[in-house]
């Protein structure tokens, strides 16, 4: 019969302890690894959206010129978003690896930021259809803190990044209408998805600001610009909101130029819930 010696038992216990020690992860490390996975998931989602956008064809009833122009803009915007998302995913992975080497990482609380949460920002500069193209990035800062359940998720002044999703001067398309559409993609280094803030304009100087949610943005904009299938807010399937108080108004140095001025804050809304780690 095999006998267990004290020396063998001590070695076995030591090996077990080392194994458990290696497997044990801190709360901060678990959160960092979850954030890295979430960042990878966002990259995969954007890759799917980009593939779908590249394969999107205009229907027989669509205004083909408008559809093709907007689809090209969407592809450029998604390519920019994907490039930025890959950068953030790499940073999250590096942070998770570094955190595993840190014996005492600062504690953090994961806050669920719900869809529809408002983010009011100050643009770093004016955005205008004669200066920016779809796929261009822009910078801004939070004009007010984002607070959820009594915790400040992002403080006022936090760096914000966004992307131009469409830039069509009035008069460029057969309908005569144009649009300048933007969305936020990052706050304080965290990747986010907001609804699109779009300013529709006509050569007559008419300007109308709306929020467009989710994947309906392209079809909604096409409907607004062509007016062949939809009229006004009906093109947005009930997702449109008039320019709210405190939201930047559009202007133009010429009738064909559509501009969002930096002098006034712009309000965006989260399109999807986000899990954000807040240091205690």
PyMOL commands that set and color helices and strands:
alter all, ss='L'
color gray80, all
select helices_A, chain A and resi 6-23+27-54+64-100+214-226+232-236
alter helices_A, ss='H'
color red, helices_A
select strands_A, chain A and resi 108-113+118-123+127-128+137-142+146-148+151-154+159-168+177-187+190-191+196-202+207-212+250-251+259-260+266-269+274-279
alter strands_A, ss='S'
color yellow, strands_A
deselect
rebuild
show_as cartoon
